[in-house]
């Protein structure tokens, strides 16, 4: 993998902090697609938005 590709896959530090602050039980229920979307995408699947609805500001 090129250095440029590696940089693209580094999650935003604020998103990592937010993920760490979520309840462990909730994080355990997230699948790979949802975790990837949470860390790297501005568009979330409906399933992720539903699971996080009580935690969104």
Secondary structure, DSSP 4 states (H G I P E B T S, - for coil): --HHHHHHTSPPHHHHHHHHHS-HHHHHH--HHHHHHHHH-SS--HHHHHHHTTT--
